[in-house]
Amino acid sequence: MSATAVPVSRDEPLTHKQIVTILIGLMMGMFLAALDQTIVASAMRVIADHLQGLSAQAWVTTAYLITSTIATPLYGKLSDIYGRKPFFIAAITIFTIGSMLCTLAWSIPSLAAFRAIQGIGAGGLFSLALAIIGDIVPPRERAKYQGYFLAVFGSSSVLGPVIGGFFAGADKILGIDGWRWVFLVNVPIAVAALFVVTRTLHLHHRRLDHRIDWWGAVALTVAVVPLLIVAEQGREWGWTSTTSLICYAIGLVGFVAGWFIERSMGEEALIPLRLFTNRTVAWASIGSVFIGMGMFGGLAALPLYLQIVKGASATQAGLQLLPMTLGIMFGSILSGQLISRTGRYRRYPIMGAGLLVVSLFVFHYVTADTPLWQSMIVMVFFGMGLGFNFQPLTLAIQNAVPLRDIGVATSSATFTRQIGGTLGTAIFLSLLFSSAKDKIGEAFHTLAPQADFQAALRSPVGDAAANQAFISQMKAGAATGDAASGFSNALNDSSFLNLIDPRLARPFLVGFSDAMSTVFLVASGLLVFAFIASLFLPHVELRSAESFQKARAGGSPEGDAADDDAEFVPPAVGH
């Protein structure tokens, strides 16, 4: 399909061909952000070793999260006022500049600064792509098109670790350090995306003369930045340390100030508070926070299980997560098609949240000896739960607000999911590593007296130097009453587990797996709240193509918003 301009009349609905042409550019932009997250994560250890900053690598993630989270609502509000296309192009451009700068990084602080620039661009890629689809496609048809976006997310979750592992494992490619290609690979994709978007994305926009809520943006920054920092660094600082308490206090001040500023700004607010008086927006936002926590918590824990307990490489772990990706794609495509046919969306977040609760609860029973095929079956249902939630919640919010608010509403939904995801990752990884030492100790005291472990002490197999170093450290720990301390270094560097005798490594694998069981159990409990929120999600009839086109043509001053209060279905799994 050639990337040619598609003439769009406000008075005529877009054809399927026109929508798909626009969709190609949007998907390329979203692919940039989705691929970047997974490809960098799989290569981060090699990058940190090369830049001699392994202990400080968390700041690279923190910088990206801070700027992308703060930028998301700004893109939504500004694009509502000035139009989507210039800001989507700006987001791709900023992301590309940040990627090129990352290839020049000479230290971890410099890489963190450049990743922050990348994050400013990434904040607009997801939310604006969804908002643009909300602008041009009626709600009843929107679900099947948004399913393509989740297919992009799913494919990137598989391709990212594979590509990242390839680049990180290469010493030089065309005379450039292999790990630098992790960022450089974004450039040709971004250039192609810019070309397609510039040629195909021609949308009519009615300029809204509003003030820009800069003080609201400052307050949001003051509220969110300290909390994101402590979420990433709290495990190292201590959750009740003086530094953490200062971050909590600053965040609380920013939140209170932001509430007063947004209330005083009214319709001009960065995130208008009136949106949350709409029951659909309120309950969907609450559900998104918990879905984000469970999703990112699970996505952070599963690769660790595969790599540490099952001994997979980063590339192998990416491929072993394929069942979850297929589940996401199947759930999103199935729900999208059924929503388009029936006009009903409420049942899917309910079923999806239920699947997530049950899947994580079943993961609680996964041990170091569980066959991989059994874990993969659970991954499929976990992915389906995510697929049933992503687009129906976004669709519900977009359908419940006036067309003029689709940008800020979509970015608010993305914002709440990102906040939940950041908190979930921090909470679950903190819980994992804080409980792992005790669980490993318990496993050691159970397994050490057994014949296999004792035989390995007398005649270990594998790397002789690694075995001897581990046995010496364990004996030194035994002299102080803590023989399990031989495994303590593995919580920072687990690579030696692949070198020592598997019989010696077994207490660590069993203990680490037991700690992960605790994480999955807590995540399952948290997602019960997402399930409860989905029960209270009202069913609002999806806008018809006729009413949607009338709103786009300016037939309704409010954009023909669905009246959330007009049709309230009591909590039941009937819709």
C-alpha positions as CSV (number, residue, x, y, z in Angstrom):
1,M,0.0,0.0,0.0
2,S,1.5,3.3,-1.0
3,A,1.9,6.0,1.6
4,T,-0.1,8.7,-0.2
5,A,-2.3,11.4,1.3
6,V,-5.8,10.3,2.0
7,P,-8.3,13.1,1.5
8,V,-10.6,13.2,4.6
9,S,-13.8,15.0,4.7
10,R,-15.4,15.9,8.0
11,D,-18.8,15.2,6.5
12,E,-18.0,11.7,5.2
13,P,-17.0,8.6,7.2
14,L,-13.6,7.2,6.5
15,T,-13.5,3.9,4.5
16,H,-11.7,0.8,5.8
17,K,-8.9,1.4,3.3
18,Q,-8.4,5.0,4.6
19,I,-8.4,3.9,8.2
20,V,-5.9,1.1,7.6
21,T,-3.6,3.6,5.7
22,I,-3.6,5.9,8.7
23,L,-3.2,2.9,11.0
24,I,0.1,1.8,9.4
25,G,1.8,5.1,10.5
26,L,0.3,4.9,14.0
27,M,1.4,1.3,14.5
28,M,4.9,2.2,13.4
29,G,5.1,5.0,16.0
30,M,3.7,2.7,18.7
31,F,6.1,-0.1,17.7
32,L,9.0,2.3,18.4
33,A,8.0,2.7,22.0
34,A,6.9,-0.9,22.6
35,L,10.1,-2.4,21.1
36,D,12.3,0.0,22.9
37,Q,11.0,-1.0,26.3
38,T,11.7,-4.7,25.8
39,I,14.9,-4.4,23.8
40,V,16.6,-2.2,26.3
41,A,15.5,-4.3,29.3
42,S,17.2,-7.4,27.8
43,A,20.4,-5.6,27.0
44,M,20.6,-3.5,30.1
45,R,23.0,-5.7,32.0
46,V,25.6,-5.7,29.2
47,I,25.2,-1.9,28.7
48,A,25.7,-1.2,32.5
49,D,28.8,-3.5,32.6
50,H,30.2,-1.7,29.5
51,L,29.6,1.8,31.1
52,Q,30.8,0.5,34.5
53,G,27.7,1.4,36.3
54,L,25.9,-1.8,37.2
55,S,24.8,-0.6,40.6
56,A,23.4,2.7,39.2
57,Q,21.5,1.2,36.2
58,A,18.1,1.7,37.9
59,W,18.4,5.4,37.2
60,V,18.3,4.7,33.4
61,T,14.8,3.2,33.9
62,T,13.7,5.8,36.4
63,A,14.6,8.7,34.1
64,Y,12.6,7.2,31.2
65,L,9.6,6.5,33.4
66,I,9.5,9.9,34.9
67,T,9.6,11.9,31.6
68,S,7.2,9.5,29.8
69,T,4.7,9.5,32.6
70,I,4.7,13.3,33.0
71,A,4.6,13.9,29.2
72,T,1.5,11.6,28.6
73,P,-1.2,13.9,30.0
74,L,0.5,17.0,28.4
75,Y,0.3,15.4,24.9
76,G,-3.3,14.6,25.5
77,K,-4.3,18.1,26.5
78,L,-2.2,19.9,24.0
79,S,-3.4,17.7,21.1
80,D,-7.0,18.4,22.1
81,I,-6.3,22.1,21.7
82,Y,-4.0,22.2,18.7
83,G,-4.6,18.9,16.9
84,R,-3.0,15.4,17.0
85,K,-0.8,15.3,14.0
86,P,1.9,17.9,15.0
87,F,2.3,16.4,18.4
88,F,2.5,12.8,17.1
89,I,5.2,13.9,14.7
90,A,6.9,15.8,17.5
91,A,6.8,12.7,19.7
92,I,8.4,10.5,17.0
93,T,11.1,13.2,16.4
94,I,12.0,13.7,20.1
95,F,12.1,9.9,20.6
96,T,14.4,9.6,17.6
97,I,16.8,12.4,18.8
98,G,16.9,10.7,22.2
99,S,17.7,7.3,20.6
100,M,20.6,8.8,18.6
101,L,21.9,10.5,21.7
102,C,21.8,7.2,23.7
103,T,24.2,5.7,21.1
104,L,26.7,8.3,22.2
105,A,26.4,7.7,25.9
106,W,29.8,7.5,27.7
107,S,28.5,6.8,31.3
108,I,25.4,5.7,33.1
109,P,24.4,9.3,34.1
110,S,24.7,10.4,30.5
111,L,22.6,7.4,29.3
112,A,20.0,8.2,32.0
113,A,19.8,11.8,30.7
114,F,19.4,10.7,27.1
115,R,16.8,8.1,28.1
116,A,14.9,10.9,29.7
117,I,14.7,12.7,26.3
118,Q,13.5,9.4,24.8
119,G,10.8,9.2,27.5
120,I,9.5,12.7,26.5
121,G,8.8,11.3,23.0
122,A,7.5,8.0,24.2
123,G,4.9,9.7,26.4
124,G,3.0,10.7,23.2
125,L,3.4,7.6,21.1
126,F,1.0,5.3,22.9
127,S,-1.7,7.8,24.0
128,L,-1.8,9.8,20.8
129,A,-2.1,6.7,18.6
130,L,-5.1,5.6,20.6
131,A,-6.6,9.1,20.6
132,I,-6.3,9.4,16.8
133,I,-8.2,6.2,16.4
134,G,-10.8,7.6,18.8
135,D,-11.0,10.6,16.5
136,I,-11.7,8.8,13.2
137,V,-13.4,5.5,14.1
138,P,-16.9,5.1,15.7
139,P,-16.7,3.3,19.1
140,R,-18.5,0.2,17.9
141,E,-15.9,-0.3,15.2
142,R,-13.0,1.0,17.2
143,A,-12.3,-2.2,19.2
144,K,-11.2,-4.3,16.2
145,Y,-8.8,-1.6,15.0
146,Q,-7.3,-1.1,18.5
147,G,-6.6,-4.8,18.5
148,Y,-3.9,-4.2,15.9
149,F,-2.1,-2.0,18.5
150,L,-2.1,-4.9,21.0
151,A,-0.7,-7.1,18.3
152,V,2.1,-4.6,17.9
153,F,2.7,-4.7,21.7
154,G,2.7,-8.5,21.7
155,S,5.1,-8.9,18.8
156,S,7.5,-6.4,20.3
157,S,7.5,-8.3,23.6
158,V,8.8,-11.3,21.7
159,L,11.1,-9.5,19.2
160,G,12.6,-7.2,21.8
161,P,14.5,-9.7,23.9
162,V,15.6,-11.6,20.8
163,I,17.0,-8.5,19.1
164,G,18.3,-7.0,22.3
165,G,20.1,-10.3,23.1
166,F,21.6,-10.4,19.6
167,F,22.9,-6.8,19.8
168,A,24.2,-7.1,23.4
169,G,26.0,-10.3,22.5
170,A,27.8,-8.8,19.6
171,D,31.2,-7.1,20.2
172,K,31.1,-4.8,17.1
173,I,28.7,-4.3,14.3
174,L,29.9,-2.1,11.4
175,G,32.6,-0.8,13.8
176,I,30.0,0.3,16.4
177,D,29.7,-1.4,19.8
178,G,26.9,-4.0,19.6
179,W,24.9,-2.6,22.5
180,R,24.7,0.8,20.9
181,W,22.6,-0.7,18.1
182,V,19.9,-1.3,20.7
183,F,19.2,2.4,20.4
184,L,20.4,3.0,16.8
185,V,17.9,0.5,15.4
186,N,15.1,2.9,16.3
187,V,16.3,5.5,13.8
188,P,15.4,3.8,10.5
189,I,12.0,2.7,11.9
190,A,11.3,6.3,13.1
191,V,12.3,7.8,9.7
192,A,9.9,5.4,8.0
193,A,7.2,6.2,10.5
194,L,7.6,10.0,10.0
195,F,7.4,9.6,6.3
196,V,4.2,7.5,6.5
197,V,2.5,9.7,9.1
198,T,3.3,12.9,7.2
199,R,1.9,11.5,4.0
200,T,-1.2,9.8,5.4
201,L,-2.4,11.5,8.6
202,H,-4.6,14.4,7.4
203,L,-7.2,15.1,10.0
204,H,-9.5,18.1,10.3
205,H,-9.2,19.8,13.7
206,R,-11.4,22.5,15.2
207,R,-9.0,24.8,17.2
208,L,-10.0,25.1,20.8
209,D,-9.0,28.4,22.4
210,H,-7.9,27.3,25.9
211,R,-5.2,28.4,28.3
212,I,-2.5,25.8,28.9
213,D,-2.4,24.6,32.4
214,W,1.4,25.0,33.0
215,W,1.0,25.2,36.8
216,G,-1.0,21.9,36.8
217,A,1.9,20.3,34.9
218,V,4.3,21.6,37.5
219,A,2.2,20.2,40.3
220,L,1.8,16.9,38.6
221,T,5.6,16.7,38.2
222,V,6.1,17.5,41.8
223,A,3.6,14.8,42.8
224,V,4.8,12.0,40.5
225,V,8.6,12.4,40.2
226,P,9.4,11.8,43.9
227,L,7.1,8.8,44.0
228,L,8.6,7.3,40.9
229,I,12.1,7.8,42.2
230,V,11.3,6.1,45.5
231,A,9.5,3.3,43.7
232,E,12.7,2.6,41.8
233,Q,15.2,3.3,44.6
234,G,13.2,2.4,47.7
235,R,14.6,-1.1,47.9
236,E,18.1,0.2,48.1
237,W,17.3,3.2,50.3
238,G,14.8,1.5,52.6
239,W,11.1,2.2,52.4
240,T,11.1,4.1,55.7
241,S,14.5,5.8,55.4
242,T,14.8,9.5,55.7
243,T,15.3,10.0,51.9
244,S,12.1,7.9,51.2
245,L,10.1,9.8,53.7
246,I,11.1,13.1,52.2
247,C,10.0,11.8,48.7
248,Y,6.7,10.8,50.2
249,A,6.2,14.3,51.7
250,I,7.1,16.1,48.5
251,G,4.8,13.9,46.5
252,L,1.9,14.5,48.9
253,V,2.5,18.3,48.7
254,G,2.4,18.1,44.9
255,F,-0.7,16.0,44.9
256,V,-2.6,18.4,47.2
257,A,-1.4,21.5,45.2
258,G,-2.3,19.8,42.0
259,W,-5.9,19.0,43.2
260,F,-6.5,22.7,44.1
261,I,-4.9,23.9,40.8
262,E,-6.9,21.5,38.7
263,R,-10.1,22.5,40.5
264,S,-9.5,26.2,40.0
265,M,-8.7,25.7,36.3
266,G,-12.0,23.9,35.6
267,E,-12.2,23.2,31.8
268,E,-8.7,24.4,31.3
269,A,-7.2,21.8,33.6
270,L,-4.5,19.5,32.4
271,I,-6.6,16.6,33.7
272,P,-10.1,18.0,34.2
273,L,-11.4,16.7,37.5
274,R,-14.9,16.6,36.0
275,L,-13.8,13.5,34.0
276,F,-13.7,11.5,37.2
277,T,-17.2,12.4,38.2
278,N,-18.2,10.2,35.2
279,R,-18.6,6.7,36.6
280,T,-17.2,5.0,33.6
281,V,-14.0,7.1,33.7
282,A,-13.7,6.7,37.5
283,W,-14.1,2.9,37.7
284,A,-12.1,2.3,34.5
285,S,-9.2,4.4,36.0
286,I,-9.3,2.5,39.3
287,G,-9.3,-0.7,37.4
288,S,-6.4,0.5,35.2
289,V,-4.2,1.2,38.2
290,F,-4.6,-2.4,39.5
291,I,-4.4,-3.9,36.1
292,G,-1.1,-2.0,35.6
293,M,0.2,-3.2,38.9
294,G,-0.6,-6.8,38.1
295,M,0.5,-6.7,34.5
296,F,3.9,-5.1,35.1
297,G,4.4,-7.1,38.3
298,G,3.8,-10.3,36.4
299,L,5.9,-9.2,33.4
300,A,8.8,-8.3,35.7
301,A,8.6,-11.6,37.6
302,L,8.1,-14.1,34.8
303,P,11.3,-13.4,32.9
304,L,13.3,-13.7,36.2
305,Y,11.7,-17.1,36.8
306,L,12.6,-18.3,33.3
307,Q,16.1,-16.9,33.4
308,I,17.2,-17.7,36.9
309,V,15.1,-20.7,38.0
310,K,14.9,-22.4,34.5
311,G,18.3,-21.2,33.3
312,A,17.1,-19.5,30.1
313,S,19.0,-16.8,28.4
314,A,17.4,-13.4,27.7
315,T,16.7,-14.4,24.1
316,Q,15.3,-17.8,25.2
317,A,13.1,-16.2,27.8
318,G,11.7,-13.9,25.2
319,L,10.7,-16.8,23.1
320,Q,9.3,-18.8,26.1
321,L,7.0,-15.9,26.8
322,L,5.4,-16.4,23.4
323,P,2.4,-18.2,24.8
324,M,1.6,-15.1,26.9
325,T,1.9,-12.9,23.8
326,L,-0.4,-15.1,21.8
327,G,-2.9,-14.9,24.7
328,I,-2.8,-11.1,24.6
329,M,-3.3,-11.1,20.8
330,F,-6.1,-13.7,20.9
331,G,-7.9,-11.9,23.8
332,S,-7.6,-8.5,22.2
333,I,-8.7,-9.6,18.7
334,L,-11.5,-11.8,20.0
335,S,-12.9,-9.1,22.3
336,G,-12.5,-6.5,19.5
337,Q,-14.5,-8.5,17.0
338,L,-17.3,-9.4,19.5
339,I,-17.6,-5.8,20.7
340,S,-17.9,-4.6,17.1
341,R,-20.7,-7.1,16.5
342,T,-22.7,-6.7,19.7
343,G,-21.9,-3.2,20.9
344,R,-21.3,-4.6,24.4
345,Y,-17.9,-4.2,26.1
346,R,-18.5,-4.5,29.9
347,R,-18.3,-8.3,30.1
348,Y,-14.7,-8.4,28.8
349,P,-13.0,-6.4,31.6
350,I,-14.9,-8.5,34.1
351,M,-13.8,-11.8,32.4
352,G,-10.3,-10.4,31.9
353,A,-9.8,-9.4,35.5
354,G,-11.1,-12.8,36.6
355,L,-8.6,-14.6,34.3
356,L,-5.8,-12.4,35.7
357,V,-6.7,-13.2,39.3
358,V,-7.0,-17.0,38.6
359,S,-3.8,-17.1,36.5
360,L,-1.6,-15.4,39.1
361,F,-3.1,-17.5,41.8
362,V,-2.2,-20.6,39.8
363,F,1.3,-19.2,39.2
364,H,1.5,-19.2,43.0
365,Y,1.8,-23.1,42.8
366,V,4.6,-23.0,40.2
367,T,7.9,-24.4,41.7
368,A,11.4,-24.9,40.5
369,D,10.4,-28.4,39.3
370,T,7.3,-27.4,37.4
371,P,7.5,-28.5,33.8
372,L,7.8,-25.5,31.5
373,W,4.8,-26.5,29.4
374,Q,2.5,-26.3,32.4
375,S,3.7,-22.7,33.1
376,M,3.1,-21.8,29.4
377,I,-0.5,-22.9,29.7
378,V,-1.0,-20.5,32.5
379,M,0.8,-17.8,30.5
380,V,-1.8,-18.1,27.8
381,F,-4.7,-17.4,30.2
382,F,-2.7,-14.6,31.8
383,G,-2.2,-13.0,28.3
384,M,-5.9,-13.4,27.5
385,G,-6.8,-11.6,30.7
386,L,-4.6,-8.7,29.6
387,G,-6.1,-8.7,26.1
388,F,-9.6,-8.6,27.5
389,N,-8.8,-5.5,29.6
390,F,-6.5,-3.3,27.5
391,Q,-8.8,-2.0,24.7
392,P,-12.2,-2.4,26.4
393,L,-11.2,-0.1,29.2
394,T,-9.8,2.5,26.8
395,L,-12.8,2.1,24.6
396,A,-15.2,2.6,27.6
397,I,-13.4,5.8,28.6
398,Q,-13.3,7.2,25.1
399,N,-17.0,6.4,24.6
400,A,-18.1,8.1,27.8
401,V,-16.5,11.5,27.2
402,P,-17.2,14.2,24.6
403,L,-15.1,14.0,21.4
404,R,-13.2,17.1,22.4
405,D,-11.9,15.3,25.5
406,I,-10.8,12.1,23.8
407,G,-7.1,13.1,23.9
408,V,-7.0,14.0,27.6
409,A,-9.2,11.1,28.5
410,T,-7.1,8.6,26.6
411,S,-3.9,10.0,28.0
412,S,-5.4,9.8,31.5
413,A,-6.1,6.1,31.0
414,T,-2.6,5.5,29.9
415,F,-1.3,7.7,32.8
416,T,-3.1,5.6,35.5
417,R,-1.9,2.4,33.9
418,Q,1.7,3.6,33.9
419,I,1.5,4.7,37.5
420,G,0.1,1.3,38.5
421,G,2.8,-0.4,36.5
422,T,5.6,1.5,38.1
423,L,4.2,0.9,41.6
424,G,3.6,-2.8,40.8
425,T,7.1,-3.3,39.5
426,A,8.6,-1.6,42.5
427,I,6.4,-3.4,45.1
428,F,6.7,-6.9,43.6
429,L,10.4,-6.8,42.9
430,S,11.0,-5.4,46.4
431,L,8.9,-8.2,47.9
432,L,10.7,-10.7,45.8
433,F,14.2,-9.7,46.8
434,S,13.4,-9.0,50.4
435,S,11.8,-12.4,50.9
436,A,14.3,-14.3,48.7
437,K,17.1,-14.4,51.3
438,D,14.9,-16.0,53.9
439,K,13.3,-18.5,51.5
440,I,16.8,-19.5,50.2
441,G,17.9,-20.0,53.8
442,E,14.9,-22.2,54.5
443,A,15.6,-24.2,51.3
444,F,19.3,-24.6,52.2
445,H,18.6,-25.9,55.7
446,T,16.1,-28.4,54.1
447,L,18.3,-29.6,51.2
448,A,21.9,-29.3,52.6
449,P,21.7,-32.5,54.7
450,Q,20.4,-34.5,51.8
451,A,22.7,-37.0,50.0
452,D,22.9,-35.2,46.7
453,F,24.0,-32.0,48.2
454,Q,26.6,-33.7,50.4
455,A,27.9,-35.7,47.4
456,A,28.3,-32.4,45.4
457,L,30.4,-30.9,48.2
458,R,32.8,-33.9,48.1
459,S,32.9,-34.2,44.3
460,P,31.3,-31.4,42.4
461,V,30.9,-31.3,38.7
462,G,31.0,-28.3,36.4
463,D,33.4,-25.3,36.6
464,A,36.0,-26.2,39.2
465,A,36.9,-22.6,40.1
466,A,33.3,-21.6,40.5
467,N,32.5,-24.6,42.6
468,Q,35.5,-24.0,44.9
469,A,34.7,-20.3,45.2
470,F,31.1,-21.1,46.2
471,I,32.1,-23.8,48.7
472,S,34.6,-21.6,50.3
473,Q,32.1,-18.8,50.7
474,M,29.6,-21.2,52.1
475,K,32.1,-22.5,54.7
476,A,33.0,-19.0,55.7
477,G,29.3,-18.3,56.2
478,A,28.9,-21.5,58.3
479,A,31.6,-20.2,60.6
480,T,29.4,-17.3,61.4
481,G,26.3,-19.5,61.7
482,D,24.9,-18.6,58.2
483,A,26.0,-21.2,55.7
484,A,23.3,-20.0,53.2
485,S,25.2,-16.7,52.8
486,G,27.1,-18.4,50.0
487,F,24.0,-17.6,47.9
488,S,23.8,-13.9,48.9
489,N,25.9,-12.7,46.0
490,A,23.6,-14.4,43.6
491,L,20.9,-11.9,44.3
492,N,23.1,-9.3,42.6
493,D,24.8,-11.5,40.1
494,S,23.2,-14.9,39.4
495,S,25.5,-15.8,36.5
496,F,27.6,-18.2,38.7
497,L,24.6,-20.4,39.2
498,N,25.1,-21.6,35.6
499,L,28.7,-22.6,36.3
500,I,28.5,-24.4,39.7
501,D,27.2,-28.0,40.2
502,P,23.4,-28.0,39.7
503,R,23.1,-29.9,43.0
504,L,24.8,-27.0,44.8
505,A,22.6,-24.5,43.1
506,R,19.4,-26.2,43.9
507,P,18.7,-24.5,47.3
508,F,18.9,-21.1,45.6
509,L,16.6,-22.2,42.8
510,V,14.0,-23.6,45.2
511,G,14.2,-20.7,47.5
512,F,14.0,-18.1,44.8
513,S,11.0,-19.9,43.3
514,D,9.3,-20.0,46.7
515,A,9.8,-16.2,47.0
516,M,8.2,-15.7,43.5
517,S,5.2,-17.8,44.7
518,T,4.7,-15.1,47.4
519,V,4.9,-12.4,44.8
520,F,2.3,-14.1,42.6
521,L,0.0,-14.6,45.5
522,V,0.1,-11.0,46.5
523,A,-0.4,-9.9,42.9
524,S,-3.4,-12.1,42.6
525,G,-4.9,-10.5,45.8
526,L,-4.3,-7.0,44.4
527,L,-6.0,-7.9,41.1
528,V,-9.2,-8.8,43.1
529,F,-9.6,-5.0,43.4
530,A,-9.5,-4.7,39.6
531,F,-12.2,-7.4,39.3
532,I,-14.4,-5.5,41.8
533,A,-13.8,-2.2,39.9
534,S,-14.9,-3.9,36.7
535,L,-18.1,-5.1,38.3
536,F,-19.0,-1.4,39.0
537,L,-18.2,-0.4,35.4
538,P,-21.4,0.9,33.9
539,H,-22.5,-0.3,30.5
540,V,-23.0,2.7,28.2
541,E,-24.3,2.1,24.7
542,L,-21.5,2.6,22.1
543,R,-22.0,5.5,19.8
544,S,-23.4,4.6,16.5
545,A,-21.6,5.5,13.3
546,E,-24.3,8.1,12.5
547,S,-24.0,9.9,15.8
548,F,-20.2,9.7,15.8
549,Q,-20.1,11.2,12.3
550,K,-22.5,13.9,13.3
551,A,-20.2,14.8,16.2
552,R,-17.1,14.9,14.0
553,A,-19.0,17.2,11.6
554,G,-19.8,19.6,14.4
555,G,-23.4,18.6,15.0
556,S,-23.0,18.4,18.7
557,P,-21.2,21.1,20.7
558,E,-20.2,18.5,23.3
559,G,-19.0,15.9,20.8
560,D,-22.1,13.7,21.3
561,A,-20.8,12.3,24.5
562,A,-22.6,9.2,25.8
563,D,-24.4,10.0,29.0
564,D,-22.9,7.8,31.6
565,D,-25.6,8.5,34.1
566,A,-28.4,7.7,31.7
567,E,-27.8,4.0,31.7
568,F,-26.4,2.4,34.8
569,V,-26.3,-1.4,35.0
570,P,-25.9,-2.7,38.6
571,P,-22.8,-4.8,39.3
572,A,-23.5,-8.1,37.6
573,V,-21.7,-10.2,35.0
574,G,-24.5,-9.9,32.5
575,H,-23.0,-7.3,30.1
